[in-house]
């Protein structure tokens, strides 16, 4: 499994007061094995939490399914995230975020 971690900031322009209307800072983890990738996100202000967002098959984004969570890639990714100190894991299910 290959792992890539990238840091991102998504925010509004600063207002006249110098403040942001909205500001999100997070790390994306991309776990890859063959032509399958699993993408997770962890916000900087909640470093002990992460969310599995999607699976990509041949670079095509797909909704995660419960079956995806049992794949060897997902099991390895979850282990990796736990080793990084992440204790609360959720996945983006078809009906919203659910605990793993």
N, C-alpha and C positions, 0 to 999 in steps of 0.2 A: 504494500500500500504506500502510495506517495501522498505526502501531506504538504499543502501550501497554506500559509496564513498571511492574510493581507489586512491592512488597517484602513478604515474608511471614516470619513466625516461627511455627513449629509446635513446641511443647514440652510436656513433662510439667509438673506442679506441682513446685515446689521441695520437696525433702525436708527433714527436720529439720536436716541439715547445711548447708542453703542451696543445695545443688547440684541440678541437673536430672537426672532419670533419662535423658532423651533431649531433644535440642535440635537443630532444623534451621532454618537461616536461608537464605533463597533469594530470587531474583528470578524472577518469571514474565514472559515476553515473549508478547504476543499480537499476531500479525501478521494483518491483516484486509484482504481485497480482495473487495468485493461481499458475498455471503452465505457466504463461506468464510473460516475462520480457522485459523491454525496456532499451536499453543501450545508454548513451549519453557521450560525451567527451567535456571537456573544457581545453584549453591550459592555462598554468600558465601565459604566457605573454599576453593573451587576456582574462582576467577574466570576462569580460562582455559579452562573446560569448560562445555559446555551439552548438554542433551538435548532433542530434539524429542519431545514426549510424545503429541500427538494432533492430529487435524484435526477441525474442527467444520464441519458443513454445515447451514446454516439453524439454527444454534445447537444442533445435535445432535452430541454427541461421538462420534467414530468412531476405530477403530484405524487407525494409519498403515499405508500400504502402500508398497512400493518405488516404485510408480507415482506416489504423492503426492510423493516426493522430487524427481521430475523436473518438477513443475508450476512455472509461472512464479512463483507465490507462494512456494513452498519455496526456489527458487533465489534470489529476492530476500531472503528471510528469512535464509538461510545467509550471503549476502553481508553483510547488516546485522550479524549476529553476529560474523563475521570482522572487520568494521570496528571492532567494539567490543573487539577484542583476544582474542576466543575462538578458540583454536587447535585444541581437541579437541572435535569434534562427534560425537554419537551420536544414534541414533533408537531409539525403543521399537518394535521389530519384534514380530511375533507370537511369536517364540521368544526374546525378551529384547533387551537393548541391543546395537546393532551400530554400528560406525564408519561415518561418512559419508565 
